[in-house]
Amino acid sequence: MRRSPRSMEGGKDGDGHMAKHNALTGELLLIQQIKRDSKLRRGSFDERGVTLGIGDDCAILRPPAGHDVLVTTDFTLEGRHFRRDWHGLESAGHRCLARGLSDLAAMGARPLAAFLSLALPVGTRDREVALFFKGLRSLGDRFAVPLAGGDTAQAPAGAILADIILLGTAPRGTALRRDGARPGDLLYVTGSLGGAAAELSEMQTAGTNRKPNRRRDRRHDPGGVATNPQRFPEPRLKVGEALRRRRLATAAIDVSDGLSTDLRHLCEASGVGAEVDLESLPLHPLTLRSGPAEAVKLALHGGEDYELLFVVRPQTRLPRQIAGVPLTRIGRFVRATGRTPQVIQVASDGVRTPLAAGGWEHFRTHG
């Protein structure tokens, strides 16, 4: 990674070039505050595999012997992934980390370290940065994810730009992938669906007159229904790790772009088709405010639920829940043929129709 003159990763305590242009107290003080809050000092995280974090030219990681290292990266762009007048900056920080943690959960990985590159626009204030890191740090503390480095810079425009890299580990050759489904296998999902899209729809309806809701579901019940599934999604790390460790699942993907789109990714990787029972979908209570038909639409296409879609062999005995999170069977996998649609939706009356991929896809025009 190419660094700015002074970066979290570089350990050269900052030249304050951001302070010359905006309301921050200086990059040096920003980095020092991040370092203090992250509690990253030499030797602090030996048990987690981070032997040296913020404060040098590179972090030093020591993955467990016999483990693979899994790496994922995600952008969080103001105006695309969040709006500060709707979400608030605490939510933006939480979501920034949650997106990457959900990718690790889908592969059954245990988090090792996080690296954050953050570009802030002119006029950003200390308290705004503090809120962003409060959201990120709160989630990171719950899952023992150390912030081991990154970079800071001045954004070229008036929006916050964040790029987070998450590293995780899994015993060699055991990570859950997308290519493990076979005809006859069963399709399951964790938690509930459609809540994030339903909350976002309410935020859009309320418009910019709505003040950011900084309240969150502080119960942290991993299986409970989140009060703010759009603002504070819950990555299913414990479930993913259990599915891998107990060999309950053979493939998985997280629901980030919408079930209809993410299921298609899983089918394409495995070379199979799928049938989804609409009546079995676990609907988030927020979806029910829009009526039954719209609730199903939100569950199928809404996205950003960060639940796990996973594959189970028919002979596998699956518990009803893991770590307090309900597991719901919503369909099955079938042989793929050129004569039938890849994914079929089955209504309560047995009527079968194609299920088009209606979730999010970058670089495609969305209505």
C-alpha positions as a printed NumPy array, in Angstrom:
array([[  0.   ,   0.   ,   0.   ],
       [  1.366,   3.396,  -0.895],
       [  1.226,   5.68 ,   2.109],
       [  0.786,   9.401,   2.565],
       [  3.755,  11.078,   4.282],
       [  2.352,  10.21 ,   7.693],
       [  0.018,   7.286,   8.17 ],
       [ -1.29 ,   4.986,  10.864],
       [  0.595,   2.209,   9.154],
       [  3.787,   4.195,   8.73 ],
       [  4.274,   4.94 ,  12.399],
       [  5.813,   8.344,  11.637],
       [  3.554,  10.317,  13.813],
       [  1.991,  12.638,  11.249],
       [  2.794,  16.068,   9.857],
       [ -0.623,  17.603,  10.487],
       [ -1.278,  18.401,   6.813],
       [ -4.983,  17.775,   7.328],
       [ -5.118,  20.33 ,  10.141],
       [ -4.   ,  23.044,   7.752],
       [ -7.138,  22.566,   5.712],
       [ -9.936,  21.539,   8.059],
       [-11.212,  21.553,  11.623],
       [ -9.257,  18.531,  12.795],
       [ -6.63 ,  19.145,  15.454],
       [ -3.984,  17.528,  13.275],
       [ -3.167,  14.181,  11.749],
       [ -0.598,  13.46 ,  14.446],
       [ -3.187,  13.832,  17.2  ],
       [ -5.752,  11.893,  15.165],
       [ -3.383,   8.958,  14.746],
       [ -2.37 ,   9.059,  18.39 ],
       [ -6.006,   8.998,  19.449],
       [ -6.751,   6.071,  17.125],
       [ -3.728,   4.236,  18.504],
       [ -4.82 ,   4.805,  22.107],
       [ -8.402,   3.784,  21.425],
       [ -7.317,   0.669,  19.549],
       [ -5.035,  -0.372,  22.446],
       [ -2.421,  -1.532,  19.963],
       [  1.012,  -1.576,  21.501],
       [  3.979,  -3.845,  21.024],
       [  3.087,  -7.34 ,  22.113],
       [ -0.496,  -6.491,  23.067],
       [ -2.146,  -8.91 ,  20.663],
       [  0.214, -11.881,  20.536],
       [ -2.692, -14.225,  21.257],
       [ -4.653, -12.882,  18.286],
       [ -1.695, -13.033,  15.923],
       [ -0.885,  -9.287,  15.787],
       [  2.557,  -8.822,  17.309],
       [  3.033,  -5.223,  16.135],
       [  0.279,  -2.818,  15.154],
       [  0.021,   0.946,  14.693],
       [  3.355,   2.686,  15.166],
       [  5.802,   1.266,  12.639],
       [  6.239,   1.04 ,   8.866],
       [  4.289,  -2.228,   8.745],
       [  2.171,  -4.308,  11.053],
       [  3.514,  -7.737,  11.986],
       [  1.049, -10.62 ,  11.967],
       [  1.599, -14.192,  13.076],
       [ -1.27 , -16.438,  11.933],
       [ -1.754, -19.735,  13.786],
       [  0.261, -22.651,  12.422],
       [ -1.622, -24.766,   9.92 ],
       [ -4.142, -22.038,   9.08 ],
       [ -5.039, -20.265,   5.868],
       [ -5.24 , -16.462,   5.836],
       [ -8.424, -15.002,   4.352],
       [ -8.478, -11.413,   3.109],
       [-11.395,  -9.173,   2.158],
       [-11.687,  -5.462,   1.427],
       [-14.681,  -3.121,   1.279],
       [-15.269,   0.509,   0.416],
       [-17.56 ,   2.67 ,   2.529],
       [-18.38 ,   5.777,   0.511],
       [-20.483,   8.64 ,   1.798],
       [-23.436,   9.168,  -0.513],
       [-23.253,   5.569,  -1.75 ],
       [-23.12 ,   3.375,   1.358],
       [-24.332,   5.863,   3.955],
       [-25.658,   9.373,   4.392],
       [-24.603,  11.203,   7.523],
       [-27.982,  12.978,   7.763],
       [-29.77 ,   9.593,   7.763],
       [-27.372,   7.105,   9.328],
       [-25.137,   9.245,  11.497],
       [-21.381,   8.739,  11.692],
       [-21.491,   6.161,  14.477],
       [-23.531,   3.97 ,  12.153],
       [-21.093,   4.65 ,   9.291],
       [-18.169,   3.383,  11.387],
       [-20.105,   0.319,  12.513],
       [-21.197,  -0.53 ,   8.97 ],
       [-17.671,  -0.017,   7.634],
       [-16.389,  -2.846,   9.842],
       [-19.532,  -4.993,   9.703],
       [-19.367,  -5.346,   5.921],
       [-15.922,  -6.942,   6.057],
       [-16.69 ,  -9.064,   9.111],
       [-19.711, -10.49 ,   7.299],
       [-17.443, -11.66 ,   4.463],
       [-15.262, -13.479,   6.998],
       [-18.369, -14.979,   8.614],
       [-19.513, -16.373,   5.272],
       [-16.295, -18.382,   5.024],
       [-16.273, -19.495,   8.642],
       [-13.163, -17.468,   9.445],
       [-11.973, -16.04 ,  12.729],
       [-10.959, -12.345,  12.494],
       [ -7.249, -11.642,  12.789],
       [ -6.829,  -7.897,  12.158],
       [ -8.326,  -4.858,  10.44 ],
       [ -6.621,  -2.123,   8.394],
       [ -8.448,   1.121,   7.671],
       [ -7.625,   3.801,   5.102],
       [ -9.694,   6.899,   5.826],
       [ -9.977,  10.065,   3.714],
       [-11.743,  12.981,   5.384],
       [-13.058,  16.117,   3.66 ],
       [-12.221,  19.697,   4.538],
       [-14.269,  20.822,   7.528],
       [-14.424,  17.448,   9.286],
       [-14.527,  18.015,  13.027],
       [-12.963,  16.007,  15.851],
       [-16.335,  14.97 ,  17.233],
       [-17.385,  13.605,  13.83 ],
       [-14.255,  11.475,  13.615],
       [-14.844,  10.341,  17.193],
       [-18.356,   9.161,  16.328],
       [-17.107,   7.208,  13.302],
       [-14.473,   5.427,  15.395],
       [-16.922,   4.876,  18.243],
       [-19.1  ,   2.818,  15.921],
       [-16.159,   0.933,  14.434],
       [-14.418,   0.358,  17.759],
       [-17.571,  -0.793,  19.581],
       [-18.179,  -3.569,  17.059],
       [-14.48 ,  -4.421,  16.887],
       [-14.274,  -4.783,  20.669],
       [-17.21 ,  -7.192,  20.711],
       [-15.467,  -9.525,  18.275],
       [-11.885,  -8.853,  19.476],
       [-10.819,  -7.39 ,  16.115],
       [ -7.682,  -5.231,  16.496],
       [ -7.183,  -2.22 ,  14.221],
       [ -3.583,  -2.954,  13.223],
       [ -2.913,  -0.081,  10.826],
       [ -4.043,   1.896,   7.822],
       [ -3.727,   5.365,   6.364],
       [ -5.23 ,   8.839,   6.652],
       [ -5.565,  11.486,   3.965],
       [ -7.6  ,  14.499,   2.912],
       [-10.526,  13.551,   0.698],
       [-10.497,  15.173,  -2.762],
       [-14.189,  16.04 ,  -2.459],
       [-16.666,  16.75 ,   0.304],
       [-17.359,  13.156,   1.274],
       [-15.859,  10.614,   3.658],
       [-14.098,   7.731,   1.913],
       [-13.131,   4.625,   3.883],
       [-11.511,   1.416,   2.692],
       [-11.227,  -1.389,   5.217],
       [ -9.221,  -4.592,   4.873],
       [-10.097,  -7.539,   7.101],
       [ -7.835, -10.524,   7.629],
       [ -9.08 , -13.766,   9.135],
       [ -7.874, -17.315,   9.619],
       [ -9.317, -20.797,   9.258],
       [ -7.673, -24.218,   9.573],
       [ -6.036, -25.077,   6.277],
       [ -8.47 , -26.219,   3.608],
       [-11.617, -25.856,   5.731],
       [-12.921, -22.377,   4.78 ],
       [-16.491, -22.344,   3.493],
       [-16.629, -21.45 ,  -0.193],
       [-19.387, -20.87 ,  -2.717],
       [-18.761, -23.992,  -4.785],
       [-19.874, -26.72 ,  -2.344],
       [-23.565, -27.129,  -3.269],
       [-24.905, -30.246,  -5.019],
       [-28.356, -31.191,  -6.357],
       [-30.478, -32.408,  -3.458],
       [-28.773, -30.2  ,  -0.863],
       [-30.844, -27.897,   1.342],
       [-30.725, -24.083,   1.474],
       [-30.755, -22.339,   4.855],
       [-30.526, -18.744,   6.055],
       [-29.675, -17.201,   9.428],
       [-31.766, -14.639,  11.286],
       [-34.358, -12.645,   9.35 ],
       [-34.507, -10.942,   5.969],
       [-35.576,  -7.582,   4.588],
       [-35.122,  -5.488,   7.72 ],
       [-32.246,  -3.392,   6.417],
       [-34.093,  -2.532,   3.208],
       [-37.283,  -1.761,   5.134],
       [-35.476,   0.623,   7.467],
       [-33.718,   2.29 ,   4.529],
       [-37.089,   2.765,   2.822],
       [-38.402,   4.492,   5.949],
       [-35.327,   6.718,   6.024],
       [-35.832,   7.66 ,   2.376],
       [-39.502,   8.428,   2.975],
       [-38.679,  10.641,   5.943],
       [-36.045,  12.418,   3.843],
       [-33.369,  14.79 ,   5.023],
       [-35.669,  16.4  ,   7.597],
       [-35.132,  13.345,   9.744],
       [-32.357,  13.707,  12.29 ],
       [-29.79 ,  10.882,  12.48 ],
       [-30.968,   8.196,  14.911],
       [-27.995,   7.43 ,  17.119],
       [-29.935,   4.948,  19.201],
       [-29.04 ,   1.328,  18.66 ],
       [-30.043,  -2.082,  19.898],
       [-27.64 ,  -2.237,  22.835],
       [-28.832,  -5.629,  24.028],
       [-26.37 ,  -7.26 ,  21.637],
       [-28.511, -10.371,  21.633],
       [-26.972, -12.133,  18.608],
       [-30.259, -13.84 ,  17.767],
       [-32.549, -10.984,  18.678],
       [-34.313,  -8.879,  16.081],
       [-32.175,  -5.791,  15.556],
       [-33.926,  -2.498,  16.188],
       [-31.853,  -0.774,  13.479],
       [-30.8  ,  -3.474,  10.969],
       [-29.83 ,  -0.864,   8.365],
       [-27.799,   1.341,  10.697],
       [-26.287,  -1.398,  12.871],
       [-26.235,  -4.767,  11.051],
       [-25.018,  -7.818,  12.969],
       [-22.297,  -9.901,  11.255],
       [-22.844, -13.617,  11.921],
       [-19.276, -14.516,  12.846],
       [-20.081, -17.038,  15.564],
       [-22.557, -18.834,  13.335],
       [-20.165, -18.983,  10.379],
       [-17.324, -20.327,  12.504],
       [-19.608, -22.97 ,  14.033],
       [-20.909, -24.063,  10.625],
       [-17.324, -24.578,   9.477],
       [-15.941, -26.102,  12.675],
       [-18.822, -28.57 ,  13.118],
       [-18.933, -29.367,   9.395],
       [-22.613, -28.493,   9.21 ],
       [-22.374, -26.488,   5.975],
       [-20.635, -27.201,   2.68 ],
       [-20.922, -23.713,   1.14 ],
       [-22.024, -20.234,   2.177],
       [-22.373, -16.611,   1.127],
       [-23.531, -13.521,   2.998],
       [-26.657, -11.611,   2.013],
       [-25.158,  -8.249,   1.111],
       [-26.638,  -7.573,  -2.334],
       [-29.985,  -9.305,  -1.818],
       [-30.977, -12.968,  -1.534],
       [-32.04 , -13.214,  -5.191],
       [-28.643, -11.948,  -6.354],
       [-26.399, -13.639,  -3.792],
       [-28.121, -17.012,  -4.225],
       [-27.42 , -16.793,  -7.941],
       [-23.713, -16.241,  -7.171],
       [-23.74 , -19.398,  -5.055],
       [-25.52 , -21.389,  -7.764],
       [-23.122, -20.236, -10.465],
       [-20.077, -21.16 ,  -8.391],
       [-21.495, -24.62 ,  -7.651],
       [-23.015, -25.278, -11.08 ],
       [-26.495, -25.977,  -9.689],
       [-29.989, -24.512,  -9.702],
       [-32.135, -23.619,  -6.69 ],
       [-35.749, -23.425,  -5.574],
       [-36.847, -20.933,  -2.909],
       [-40.012, -21.481,  -0.844],
       [-41.466, -17.986,  -0.432],
       [-43.667, -19.002,   2.489],
       [-40.584, -20.125,   4.451],
       [-38.711, -16.805,   4.265],
       [-38.039, -15.437,   7.787],
       [-39.304, -11.869,   7.434],
       [-38.001,  -9.084,   9.661],
       [-40.855,  -7.353,  11.547],
       [-40.016,  -4.033,   9.87 ],
       [-40.975,  -5.519,   6.48 ],
       [-44.526,  -6.259,   7.627],
       [-45.392,  -2.568,   7.786],
       [-45.451,  -2.55 ,   3.987],
       [-47.849,  -5.477,   3.534],
       [-47.188,  -9.159,   2.736],
       [-46.255,  -8.773,  -0.935],
       [-43.816,  -5.919,  -0.331],
       [-42.333,  -7.77 ,   2.67 ],
       [-41.417, -10.724,   0.468],
       [-39.972,  -8.382,  -2.15 ],
       [-37.765,  -6.702,   0.472],
       [-36.594, -10.088,   1.761],
       [-35.707, -11.32 ,  -1.728],
       [-34.117,  -8.234,  -3.217],
       [-33.412,  -5.708,  -0.459],
       [-29.879,  -6.635,   0.582],
       [-27.614,  -5.401,   3.394],
       [-29.085,  -7.887,   5.868],
       [-25.645,  -9.515,   6.243],
       [-27.253, -12.821,   7.117],
       [-25.699, -16.07 ,   5.867],
       [-27.1  , -18.232,   3.085],
       [-25.621, -21.694,   3.5  ],
       [-25.803, -25.206,   2.093],
       [-26.554, -28.336,   4.129],
       [-26.429, -31.981,   3.024],
       [-29.838, -33.735,   3.413],
       [-28.439, -36.211,   5.946],
       [-26.945, -33.511,   8.199],
       [-28.73 , -32.915,  11.5  ],
       [-28.866, -29.159,  11.894],
       [-29.832, -27.445,  15.168],
       [-32.649, -24.902,  15.171],
       [-30.235, -22.176,  16.173],
       [-26.542, -21.487,  16.706],
       [-25.298, -18.898,  19.207],
       [-28.91 , -17.83 ,  19.673],
       [-29.419, -17.151,  15.95 ],
       [-32.349, -18.999,  14.291],
       [-31.584, -21.145,  11.237],
       [-34.387, -21.446,   8.682],
       [-34.671, -23.825,   5.741],
       [-35.907, -21.818,   2.757],
       [-35.303, -24.069,  -0.237],
       [-33.274, -26.708,  -2.008],
       [-30.742, -27.134,  -4.77 ],
       [-31.532, -28.888,  -8.025],
       [-29.693, -29.979, -11.121],
       [-28.944, -27.096, -13.466],
       [-30.209, -27.478, -17.006],
       [-30.236, -25.129, -19.95 ],
       [-34.002, -25.556, -20.264],
       [-35.024, -24.215, -16.855],
       [-34.28 , -20.948, -15.009],
       [-31.364, -21.097, -12.604],
       [-33.456, -20.019,  -9.604],
       [-37.176, -20.765,  -9.113],
       [-39.506, -19.231,  -6.535],
       [-42.29 , -21.454,  -5.204],
       [-45.409, -19.69 ,  -3.899],
       [-47.601, -21.011,  -1.074],
       [-50.066, -22.432,  -3.609],
       [-47.279, -24.342,  -5.352],
       [-47.037, -22.037,  -8.376],
       [-43.451, -21.963,  -9.647],
       [-41.989, -18.935, -11.44 ],
       [-38.457, -17.748, -12.263],
       [-36.766, -15.639,  -9.597],
       [-34.769, -12.914, -11.307],
       [-31.722, -11.395,  -9.655],
       [-33.227,  -8.156,  -8.348],
       [-30.638,  -7.16 ,  -5.771],
       [-27.808,  -4.667,  -5.983],
       [-25.187,  -4.779,  -8.718],
       [-22.575,  -2.044,  -9.201],
       [-22.322,  -0.379, -12.626],
       [-25.909,  -1.368, -13.42 ],
       [-28.685,   1.213, -13.638],
       [-31.064,   0.754, -10.699],
       [-34.599,   1.992, -10.694]])
